[in-house]
Amino acid sequence: MTDKKKEKKRFVIQLYVIGGILAFFIALLILRQFENICEFWSRTYYRYFQSIIGPLVSWIPFSITEIFVLAFAGSII
C-alpha cells in the first residue's frame, strides 16, 4: 500500500470510531429525556456494560476524567 492509501484508511477508521462514540452519547442524551426508557436502560443494558467496563477501568491508577481533561487541553493547544 502506498502512504496515501494507508493514511486514507486510517482517517476513515478514525471517522467511524468518532461517529460511533458520538452516536452512543447522542443516544444516551435522548434516553435520559424519557423516564421509562431510562428505567429499562439501567435495569438491562447498563448493568452489563458496567460489569464489563468497571473492572477494566479499575486497573488503571488514574481517573478517566483526567485523560479527557488532558486530551481537551492538548487539542486546544
N, C-alpha and C positions, 0 to 999 in steps of 0.2 A: 504494500500500500504506500501511496505517496503521503507526504506530510499533510497535504491539503485534505486528503480523504480522511486521514486519522483525526485531524483537527475538526472536520465537519461532523464525523461520527461522534466524537467526544462532546461537541456542542449540542447535538441532537439528544444524546443521552442526558446531558445536564438539563435540557429543557423539559424532558419527560419527568425527571426527578422533581424539579421545581414545580412543574404543573401538578404532579401527584400530591405534593405537600400542600400546595395552595388549595387544591380541591378538597383535601382532608380537612383543612382548617375552615374553609367556607362551609362544608357540610356540618362541622361542629357548631359554627355560628348560627346556622339555620336551625339545627336541632335544639339549641338552647332557647329558642323562641316558643317552643311548644312543650308544655309540661308533660303530657302523656308520652311523647316521643323521648323526652329526657329520662323519664322513669324506665321505659323499655330499654333504652341505651345503657343506662347504668346497671340494670339488673342482668343484662345479657352480654353484650359485646365488651363493654369497658372492663368488666371483671376479668375476662380472659386476656384482654390487652394489658391490663395492669399486672396480671400474674406472669406474663411473658416478659414485658419490658422492665418491670420493677427490679427483679434480681439482676438483670444485665446492667442497669444504670447504677445499682448499688455497689458494683465492683469498682467503679472509678472513684478516686478520692476527692472529687470536687463536684460542685454543683453544675448541672447542665445550663442553668441560667447564666453562670459565669462565661460559658462558651458563647452563648448568644450575645451577651453584652460585649465581649471582646471581638466577636465577628462583626457586630454592628459598628463598633468603634473603628475597626480596621477598614470596613467598607466606606466609612465616612472619610477617613484619611486618604 
